[in-house]
Amino acid sequence: MEILTKMKITKNEVINVSKLARLDLSTELIDKFADQVGNILDYVDTLKQVDTTNISPTSHSIFLINAFRDDIQHDHLDRTLALKNAPQEEDGYFVVPKIIN
């Protein structure tokens, strides 16, 4: 098993990412995030210790089945029946409040 070294992320990398994300970070937050992201990268790096020699590659960790139903054509709902419970209706259409000026 190989010994893992602590990964570091520099303050400049945090600053660069914060600029890309349009975040205005204080010096304290930059230091904090550099440390936290470094810890996260160290934790993820521990996966290198797992023996995967006899494990076949997978795209998902659990068995997935297609949950879609068959596409069956049905008759549409009658317009008068669809508008029956509408709070407001005009010329066979729903009337809704205007939201864009």
A tleap script that builds the chain and sets N, CA, C and O, in Angstrom:
source leaprc.protein.ff14SB
mol = sequence {
  NMET GLU ILE LEU THR LYS MET LYS ILE THR
  LYS ASN GLU VAL ILE ASN VAL SER LYS LEU
  ALA ARG LEU ASP LEU SER THR GLU LEU ILE
  ASP LYS PHE ALA ASP GLN VAL GLY ASN ILE
  LEU ASP TYR VAL ASP THR LEU LYS GLN VAL
  ASP THR THR ASN ILE SER PRO THR SER HIE
  SER ILE PHE LEU ILE ASN ALA PHE ARG ASP
  ASP ILE GLN HIE ASP HIE LEU ASP ARG THR
  LEU ALA LEU LYS ASN ALA PRO GLN GLU GLU
  ASP GLY TYR PHE VAL VAL PRO LYS ILE ILE
  CASN
}
set mol.1.N position { 0.844 -1.184 0.000 }
set mol.1.CA position { 0.000 0.000 0.000 }
set mol.1.C position { 0.889 1.248 0.000 }
set mol.1.O position { 1.845 1.346 0.769 }
set mol.2.N position { 0.561 2.177 -0.860 }
set mol.2.CA position { 1.393 3.367 -0.920 }
set mol.2.C position { 0.965 4.391 0.124 }
set mol.2.O position { -0.206 4.464 0.497 }
set mol.3.N position { 1.917 5.168 0.582 }
set mol.3.CA position { 1.630 6.213 1.564 }
set mol.3.C position { 1.203 7.458 0.794 }
set mol.3.O position { 1.889 7.911 -0.122 }
set mol.4.N position { 0.063 7.992 1.188 }
set mol.4.CA position { -0.468 9.162 0.494 }
set mol.4.C position { 0.041 10.437 1.135 }
set mol.4.O position { 0.115 10.552 2.359 }
set mol.5.N position { 0.384 11.375 0.302 }
set mol.5.CA position { 0.825 12.669 0.806 }
set mol.5.C position { -0.355 13.621 0.790 }
set mol.5.O position { -1.256 13.499 -0.040 }
set mol.6.N position { -0.343 14.558 1.701 }
set mol.6.CA position { -1.438 15.517 1.811 }
set mol.6.C position { -1.447 16.428 0.583 }
set mol.6.O position { -0.451 17.077 0.265 }
set mol.7.N position { -2.589 16.461 -0.095 }
set mol.7.CA position { -2.740 17.313 -1.267 }
set mol.7.C position { -3.020 18.737 -0.807 }
set mol.7.O position { -3.776 18.954 0.139 }
set mol.8.N position { -2.434 19.660 -1.450 }
set mol.8.CA position { -2.666 21.066 -1.127 }
set mol.8.C position { -3.273 21.766 -2.326 }
set mol.8.O position { -2.927 21.491 -3.475 }
set mol.9.N position { -4.164 22.655 -2.037 }
set mol.9.CA position { -4.684 23.553 -3.052 }
set mol.9.C position { -4.231 24.950 -2.639 }
set mol.9.O position { -4.363 25.343 -1.480 }
set mol.10.N position { -3.712 25.667 -3.573 }
set mol.10.CA position { -3.131 26.971 -3.236 }
set mol.10.C position { -4.221 28.028 -3.108 }
set mol.10.O position { -5.337 27.872 -3.604 }
set mol.11.N position { -3.861 29.093 -2.433 }
set mol.11.CA position { -4.779 30.227 -2.296 }
set mol.11.C position { -5.082 30.821 -3.671 }
set mol.11.O position { -6.200 31.267 -3.927 }
set mol.12.N position { -4.080 30.825 -4.554 }
set mol.12.CA position { -4.290 31.363 -5.903 }
set mol.12.C position { -5.318 30.539 -6.674 }
set mol.12.O position { -6.101 31.092 -7.447 }
set mol.13.N position { -5.323 29.219 -6.469 }
set mol.13.CA position { -6.315 28.371 -7.126 }
set mol.13.C position { -7.714 28.675 -6.588 }
set mol.13.O position { -8.678 28.717 -7.353 }
set mol.14.N position { -7.825 28.884 -5.289 }
set mol.14.CA position { -9.122 29.248 -4.699 }
set mol.14.C position { -9.572 30.599 -5.244 }
set mol.14.O position { -10.743 30.772 -5.584 }
set mol.15.N position { -8.663 31.542 -5.327 }
set mol.15.CA position { -9.003 32.871 -5.860 }
set mol.15.C position { -9.459 32.761 -7.309 }
set mol.15.O position { -10.433 33.400 -7.706 }
set mol.16.N position { -8.754 31.949 -8.104 }
set mol.16.CA position { -9.114 31.775 -9.505 }
set mol.16.C position { -10.511 31.165 -9.648 }
set mol.16.O position { -11.316 31.636 -10.451 }
set mol.17.N position { -10.793 30.127 -8.875 }
set mol.17.CA position { -12.114 29.500 -8.934 }
set mol.17.C position { -13.190 30.474 -8.453 }
set mol.17.O position { -14.281 30.520 -9.021 }
set mol.18.N position { -12.893 31.245 -7.420 }
set mol.18.CA position { -13.886 32.197 -6.919 }
set mol.18.C position { -14.179 33.282 -7.964 }
set mol.18.O position { -15.311 33.755 -8.066 }
set mol.19.N position { -13.167 33.673 -8.736 }
set mol.19.CA position { -13.405 34.655 -9.809 }
set mol.19.C position { -14.278 34.052 -10.893 }
set mol.19.O position { -15.182 34.711 -11.407 }
set mol.20.N position { -14.006 32.774 -11.249 }
set mol.20.CA position { -14.820 32.112 -12.262 }
set mol.20.C position { -16.268 31.983 -11.810 }
set mol.20.O position { -17.189 32.076 -12.621 }
set mol.21.N position { -16.466 31.769 -10.508 }
set mol.21.CA position { -17.813 31.636 -9.948 }
set mol.21.C position { -18.396 32.991 -9.567 }
set mol.21.O position { -19.521 33.070 -9.073 }
set mol.22.N position { -17.635 34.052 -9.795 }
set mol.22.CA position { -18.056 35.427 -9.472 }
set mol.22.C position { -18.397 35.578 -7.996 }
set mol.22.O position { -19.414 36.165 -7.628 }
set mol.23.N position { -17.508 35.026 -7.154 }
set mol.23.CA position { -17.654 35.129 -5.710 }
set mol.23.C position { -16.604 36.091 -5.171 }
set mol.23.O position { -15.444 36.044 -5.578 }
set mol.24.N position { -17.004 36.942 -4.278 }
set mol.24.CA position { -16.080 37.864 -3.638 }
set mol.24.C position { -15.752 37.298 -2.259 }
set mol.24.O position { -16.544 37.427 -1.325 }
set mol.25.N position { -14.577 36.668 -2.132 }
set mol.25.CA position { -14.215 36.005 -0.886 }
set mol.25.C position { -13.224 36.852 -0.092 }
set mol.25.O position { -12.322 37.475 -0.652 }
set mol.26.N position { -13.413 36.857 1.211 }
set mol.26.CA position { -12.468 37.542 2.092 }
set mol.26.C position { -11.211 36.679 2.223 }
set mol.26.O position { -11.211 35.505 1.853 }
set mol.27.N position { -10.152 37.271 2.750 }
set mol.27.CA position { -8.894 36.548 2.950 }
set mol.27.C position { -9.099 35.356 3.879 }
set mol.27.O position { -8.520 34.291 3.666 }
set mol.28.N position { -9.923 35.536 4.909 }
set mol.28.CA position { -10.194 34.446 5.844 }
set mol.28.C position { -10.878 33.275 5.140 }
set mol.28.O position { -10.536 32.114 5.369 }
set mol.29.N position { -11.852 33.593 4.278 }
set mol.29.CA position { -12.558 32.532 3.561 }
set mol.29.C position { -11.644 31.833 2.561 }
set mol.29.O position { -11.749 30.621 2.373 }
set mol.30.N position { -10.767 32.563 1.931 }
set mol.30.CA position { -9.827 31.957 0.982 }
set mol.30.C position { -8.960 30.940 1.712 }
set mol.30.O position { -8.764 29.825 1.228 }
set mol.31.N position { -8.442 31.320 2.872 }
set mol.31.CA position { -7.625 30.400 3.673 }
set mol.31.C position { -8.450 29.179 4.101 }
set mol.31.O position { -7.987 28.042 4.017 }
set mol.32.N position { -9.660 29.433 4.552 }
set mol.32.CA position { -10.533 28.355 5.031 }
set mol.32.C position { -10.859 27.382 3.899 }
set mol.32.O position { -10.765 26.168 4.079 }
set mol.33.N position { -11.244 27.915 2.725 }
set mol.33.CA position { -11.612 27.066 1.600 }
set mol.33.C position { -10.408 26.297 1.072 }
set mol.33.O position { -10.545 25.136 0.686 }
set mol.34.N position { -9.244 26.913 1.047 }
set mol.34.CA position { -8.043 26.202 0.591 }
set mol.34.C position { -7.803 24.991 1.485 }
set mol.34.O position { -7.485 23.908 0.995 }
set mol.35.N position { -7.953 25.173 2.783 }
set mol.35.CA position { -7.766 24.072 3.726 }
set mol.35.C position { -8.853 23.016 3.557 }
set mol.35.O position { -8.552 21.823 3.525 }
set mol.36.N position { -10.115 23.439 3.447 }
set mol.36.CA position { -11.226 22.496 3.328 }
set mol.36.C position { -11.155 21.700 2.023 }
set mol.36.O position { -11.355 20.486 2.025 }
set mol.37.N position { -10.874 22.374 0.920 }
set mol.37.CA position { -10.787 21.672 -0.360 }
set mol.37.C position { -9.598 20.715 -0.346 }
set mol.37.O position { -9.678 19.621 -0.903 }
set mol.38.N position { -8.503 21.116 0.282 }
set mol.38.CA position { -7.354 20.225 0.423 }
set mol.38.C position { -7.722 18.965 1.195 }
set mol.38.O position { -7.313 17.864 0.826 }
set mol.39.N position { -8.496 19.125 2.272 }
set mol.39.CA position { -8.952 17.972 3.054 }
set mol.39.C position { -9.864 17.060 2.231 }
set mol.39.O position { -9.775 15.836 2.327 }
set mol.40.N position { -10.727 17.654 1.435 }
set mol.40.CA position { -11.622 16.865 0.581 }
set mol.40.C position { -10.813 16.079 -0.446 }
set mol.40.O position { -11.069 14.895 -0.664 }
set mol.41.N position { -9.850 16.726 -1.070 }
set mol.41.CA position { -9.007 16.043 -2.053 }
set mol.41.C position { -8.208 14.923 -1.412 }
set mol.41.O position { -8.014 13.872 -2.022 }
set mol.42.N position { -7.739 15.135 -0.184 }
set mol.42.CA position { -7.029 14.072 0.538 }
set mol.42.C position { -7.943 12.882 0.777 }
set mol.42.O position { -7.535 11.733 0.610 }
set mol.43.N position { -9.171 13.157 1.166 }
set mol.43.CA position { -10.120 12.085 1.442 }
set mol.43.C position { -10.426 11.287 0.172 }
set mol.43.O position { -10.454 10.057 0.196 }
set mol.44.N position { -10.654 11.998 -0.933 }
set mol.44.CA position { -10.933 11.330 -2.203 }
set mol.44.C position { -9.713 10.520 -2.640 }
set mol.44.O position { -9.856 9.453 -3.237 }
set mol.45.N position { -8.533 11.018 -2.346 }
set mol.45.CA position { -7.302 10.328 -2.734 }
set mol.45.C position { -7.146 8.982 -2.018 }
set mol.45.O position { -6.406 8.119 -2.489 }
set mol.46.N position { -7.828 8.797 -0.897 }
set mol.46.CA position { -7.744 7.512 -0.191 }
set mol.46.C position { -8.361 6.382 -1.006 }
set mol.46.O position { -8.117 5.212 -0.709 }
set mol.47.N position { -9.147 6.698 -2.016 }
set mol.47.CA position { -9.726 5.664 -2.874 }
set mol.47.C position { -8.650 4.894 -3.630 }
set mol.47.O position { -8.900 3.783 -4.097 }
set mol.48.N position { -7.469 5.465 -3.755 }
set mol.48.CA position { -6.365 4.770 -4.412 }
set mol.48.C position { -5.938 3.539 -3.617 }
set mol.48.O position { -5.274 2.657 -4.161 }
set mol.49.N position { -6.301 3.467 -2.362 }
set mol.49.CA position { -5.918 2.339 -1.518 }
set mol.49.C position { -6.832 1.134 -1.705 }
set mol.49.O position { -6.504 0.045 -1.235 }
set mol.50.N position { -7.958 1.296 -2.373 }
set mol.50.CA position { -8.912 0.214 -2.548 }
set mol.50.C position { -8.455 -0.687 -3.691 }
set mol.50.O position { -8.135 -0.210 -4.780 }
set mol.51.N position { -8.426 -2.004 -3.429 }
set mol.51.CA position { -8.030 -2.971 -4.444 }
set mol.51.C position { -9.216 -3.248 -5.365 }
set mol.51.O position { -10.221 -3.814 -4.935 }
set mol.52.N position { -9.098 -2.852 -6.617 }
set mol.52.CA position { -10.186 -3.033 -7.588 }
set mol.52.C position { -9.771 -3.947 -8.738 }
set mol.52.O position { -10.350 -3.877 -9.823 }
set mol.53.N position { -8.778 -4.801 -8.513 }
set mol.53.CA position { -8.257 -5.629 -9.604 }
set mol.53.C position { -9.289 -6.595 -10.172 }
set mol.53.O position { -9.293 -6.827 -11.381 }
set mol.54.N position { -10.160 -7.164 -9.353 }
set mol.54.CA position { -11.150 -8.129 -9.843 }
set mol.54.C position { -12.554 -7.534 -9.951 }
set mol.54.O position { -13.540 -8.268 -10.012 }
set mol.55.N position { -12.638 -6.240 -9.975 }
set mol.55.CA position { -13.932 -5.561 -10.065 }
set mol.55.C position { -14.120 -5.059 -11.491 }
set mol.55.O position { -13.275 -4.344 -12.029 }
set mol.56.N position { -15.240 -5.444 -12.091 }
set mol.56.CA position { -15.489 -4.984 -13.465 }
set mol.56.C position { -16.016 -3.546 -13.442 }
set mol.56.O position { -16.741 -3.158 -12.527 }
set mol.57.N position { -15.646 -2.768 -14.451 }
set mol.57.CA position { -16.119 -1.380 -14.506 }
set mol.57.C position { -17.639 -1.329 -14.647 }
set mol.57.O position { -18.233 -2.153 -15.343 }
set mol.58.N position { -18.260 -0.360 -13.986 }
set mol.58.CA position { -19.707 -0.172 -14.065 }
set mol.58.C position { -20.011 1.302 -14.259 }
set mol.58.O position { -19.207 2.171 -13.921 }
set mol.59.N position { -21.168 1.560 -14.799 }
set mol.59.CA position { -21.581 2.960 -14.950 }
set mol.59.C position { -22.436 3.406 -13.772 }
set mol.59.O position { -22.599 4.602 -13.530 }
set mol.60.N position { -22.992 2.420 -13.028 }
set mol.60.CA position { -23.816 2.720 -11.860 }
set mol.60.C position { -23.487 1.727 -10.753 }
set mol.60.O position { -23.114 0.586 -11.024 }
set mol.61.N position { -23.625 2.158 -9.531 }
set mol.61.CA position { -23.317 1.279 -8.413 }
set mol.61.C position { -24.458 0.338 -8.065 }
set mol.61.O position { -24.257 -0.634 -7.338 }
set mol.62.N position { -25.659 0.615 -8.577 }
set mol.62.CA position { -26.803 -0.254 -8.326 }
set mol.62.C position { -27.423 -0.652 -9.656 }
set mol.62.O position { -27.239 0.028 -10.666 }
set mol.63.N position { -28.152 -1.750 -9.651 }
set mol.63.CA position { -28.830 -2.203 -10.862 }
set mol.63.C position { -29.980 -1.258 -11.182 }
set mol.63.O position { -30.804 -0.958 -10.318 }
set mol.64.N position { -30.032 -0.796 -12.412 }
set mol.64.CA position { -31.091 0.133 -12.809 }
set mol.64.C position { -32.001 -0.516 -13.841 }
set mol.64.O position { -31.538 -1.253 -14.711 }
set mol.65.N position { -33.277 -0.242 -13.741 }
set mol.65.CA position { -34.218 -0.697 -14.750 }
set mol.65.C position { -34.900 0.535 -15.336 }
set mol.65.O position { -35.057 1.557 -14.668 }
set mol.66.N position { -35.296 0.414 -16.578 }
set mol.66.CA position { -35.998 1.502 -17.231 }
set mol.66.C position { -37.368 1.662 -16.584 }
set mol.66.O position { -38.181 0.738 -16.613 }
set mol.67.N position { -37.624 2.817 -16.006 }
set mol.67.CA position { -38.882 3.055 -15.290 }
set mol.67.C position { -39.940 3.698 -16.180 }
set mol.67.O position { -41.020 4.047 -15.703 }
set mol.68.N position { -39.642 3.856 -17.462 }
set mol.68.CA position { -40.603 4.499 -18.347 }
set mol.68.C position { -41.730 3.539 -18.709 }
set mol.68.O position { -41.513 2.335 -18.846 }
set mol.69.N position { -42.905 4.069 -18.858 }
set mol.69.CA position { -44.040 3.252 -19.275 }
set mol.69.C position { -44.120 3.284 -20.800 }
set mol.69.O position { -43.503 4.133 -21.443 }
set mol.70.N position { -44.874 2.369 -21.362 }
set mol.70.CA position { -45.088 2.377 -22.804 }
set mol.70.C position { -45.862 3.624 -23.194 }
set mol.70.O position { -46.741 4.068 -22.455 }
set mol.71.N position { -45.544 4.184 -24.334 }
set mol.71.CA position { -46.223 5.369 -24.832 }
set mol.71.C position { -47.472 4.922 -25.573 }
set mol.71.O position { -47.406 4.447 -26.706 }
set mol.72.N position { -48.615 5.084 -24.910 }
set mol.72.CA position { -49.881 4.642 -25.487 }
set mol.72.C position { -50.714 5.874 -25.823 }
set mol.72.O position { -50.908 6.758 -24.988 }
set mol.73.N position { -51.196 5.912 -27.043 }
set mol.73.CA position { -51.986 7.055 -27.479 }
set mol.73.C position { -53.394 6.962 -26.908 }
set mol.73.O position { -54.024 5.905 -26.948 }
set mol.74.N position { -53.882 8.084 -26.374 }
set mol.74.CA position { -55.235 8.163 -25.814 }
set mol.74.C position { -55.939 9.350 -26.462 }
set mol.74.O position { -55.295 10.252 -26.998 }
set mol.75.N position { -57.253 9.337 -26.404 }
set mol.75.CA position { -58.008 10.497 -26.873 }
set mol.75.C position { -57.767 11.657 -25.916 }
set mol.75.O position { -57.611 11.456 -24.712 }
set mol.76.N position { -57.738 12.867 -26.458 }
set mol.76.CA position { -57.525 14.036 -25.604 }
set mol.76.C position { -58.802 14.365 -24.838 }
set mol.76.O position { -59.893 13.923 -25.198 }
set mol.77.N position { -58.643 15.144 -23.783 }
set mol.77.CA position { -59.760 15.567 -22.951 }
set mol.77.C position { -60.601 16.578 -23.719 }
set mol.77.O position { -60.066 17.476 -24.370 }
set mol.78.N position { -61.889 16.432 -23.640 }
set mol.78.CA position { -62.800 17.362 -24.300 }
set mol.78.C position { -62.582 18.773 -23.749 }
set mol.78.O position { -62.432 18.950 -22.541 }
set mol.79.N position { -62.565 19.766 -24.623 }
set mol.79.CA position { -62.270 21.138 -24.234 }
set mol.79.C position { -63.232 21.671 -23.169 }
set mol.79.O position { -62.796 22.293 -22.201 }
set mol.80.N position { -64.502 21.437 -23.336 }
set mol.80.CA position { -65.464 21.956 -22.346 }
set mol.80.C position { -65.267 21.282 -20.994 }
set mol.80.O position { -65.432 21.918 -19.953 }
set mol.81.N position { -64.918 20.004 -21.003 }
set mol.81.CA position { -64.659 19.296 -19.753 }
set mol.81.C position { -63.370 19.812 -19.102 }
set mol.81.O position { -63.299 19.937 -17.879 }
set mol.82.N position { -62.359 20.110 -19.915 }
set mol.82.CA position { -61.097 20.626 -19.386 }
set mol.82.C position { -61.286 22.010 -18.772 }
set mol.82.O position { -60.652 22.334 -17.768 }
set mol.83.N position { -62.146 22.821 -19.365 }
set mol.83.CA position { -62.371 24.191 -18.883 }
set mol.83.C position { -63.428 24.270 -17.790 }
set mol.83.O position { -63.684 25.346 -17.249 }
set mol.84.N position { -64.038 23.148 -17.465 }
set mol.84.CA position { -65.148 23.131 -16.504 }
set mol.84.C position { -64.747 23.712 -15.142 }
set mol.84.O position { -65.539 24.435 -14.538 }
set mol.85.N position { -63.550 23.417 -14.649 }
set mol.85.CA position { -63.124 23.902 -13.334 }
set mol.85.C position { -62.199 25.110 -13.411 }
set mol.85.O position { -61.635 25.523 -12.398 }
set mol.86.N position { -62.039 25.672 -14.589 }
set mol.86.CA position { -61.163 26.840 -14.739 }
set mol.86.C position { -61.779 28.039 -14.031 }
set mol.86.O position { -62.977 28.293 -14.160 }
set mol.87.N position { -60.949 28.788 -13.270 }
set mol.87.CA position { -61.497 29.977 -12.605 }
set mol.87.C position { -62.014 31.001 -13.601 }
set mol.87.O position { -62.998 31.695 -13.347 }
set mol.88.N position { -61.321 31.085 -14.760 }
set mol.88.CA position { -61.747 32.010 -15.808 }
set mol.88.C position { -61.478 31.379 -17.153 }
set mol.88.O position { -60.461 30.712 -17.346 }
set mol.89.N position { -62.388 31.589 -18.079 }
set mol.89.CA position { -62.277 30.999 -19.411 }
set mol.89.C position { -62.809 31.999 -20.408 }
set mol.89.O position { -63.782 32.702 -20.134 }
set mol.90.N position { -62.173 32.068 -21.569 }
set mol.90.CA position { -62.633 33.002 -22.597 }
set mol.90.C position { -62.378 32.388 -23.964 }
set mol.90.O position { -61.253 31.987 -24.263 }
set mol.91.N position { -63.402 32.310 -24.790 }
set mol.91.CA position { -63.314 31.764 -26.148 }
set mol.91.C position { -62.663 30.380 -26.186 }
set mol.91.O position { -61.916 30.073 -27.115 }
set mol.92.N position { -62.940 29.546 -25.184 }
set mol.92.CA position { -62.421 28.185 -25.173 }
set mol.92.C position { -60.998 28.053 -24.668 }
set mol.92.O position { -60.374 27.009 -24.855 }
set mol.93.N position { -60.465 29.101 -24.024 }
set mol.93.CA position { -59.097 29.069 -23.500 }
set mol.93.C position { -59.103 29.443 -22.022 }
set mol.93.O position { -60.017 30.120 -21.550 }
set mol.94.N position { -58.089 29.003 -21.301 }
set mol.94.CA position { -57.890 29.416 -19.928 }
set mol.94.C position { -57.468 30.873 -19.904 }
set mol.94.O position { -56.683 31.298 -20.752 }
set mol.95.N position { -57.970 31.647 -18.953 }
set mol.95.CA position { -57.527 33.017 -18.746 }
set mol.95.C position { -56.630 33.007 -17.512 }
set mol.95.O position { -57.041 32.579 -16.434 }
set mol.96.N position { -55.392 33.489 -17.689 }
set mol.96.CA position { -54.428 33.529 -16.593 }
set mol.96.C position { -53.928 34.949 -16.423 }
set mol.96.O position { -53.982 35.739 -17.365 }
set mol.97.N position { -53.437 35.291 -15.225 }
set mol.97.CA position { -52.935 36.644 -15.025 }
set mol.97.C position { -51.703 36.917 -15.892 }
set mol.97.O position { -50.881 36.030 -16.123 }
set mol.98.N position { -51.595 38.140 -16.357 }
set mol.98.CA position { -50.439 38.539 -17.160 }
set mol.98.C position { -49.264 38.707 -16.213 }
set mol.98.O position { -49.371 39.393 -15.197 }
set mol.99.N position { -48.115 38.064 -16.553 }
set mol.99.CA position { -46.947 38.157 -15.682 }
set mol.99.C position { -45.761 38.862 -16.339 }
set mol.99.O position { -44.788 39.196 -15.665 }
set mol.100.N position { -45.838 39.085 -17.635 }
set mol.100.CA position { -44.756 39.789 -18.346 }
set mol.100.C position { -45.313 41.091 -18.892 }
set mol.100.O position { -46.383 41.110 -19.499 }
set mol.101.N position { -44.588 42.174 -18.676 }
set mol.101.CA position { -45.044 43.467 -19.169 }
set mol.101.C position { -44.640 43.679 -20.595 }
set mol.101.O position { -44.943 44.723 -21.174 }
savepdb mol mol.pdb
quit
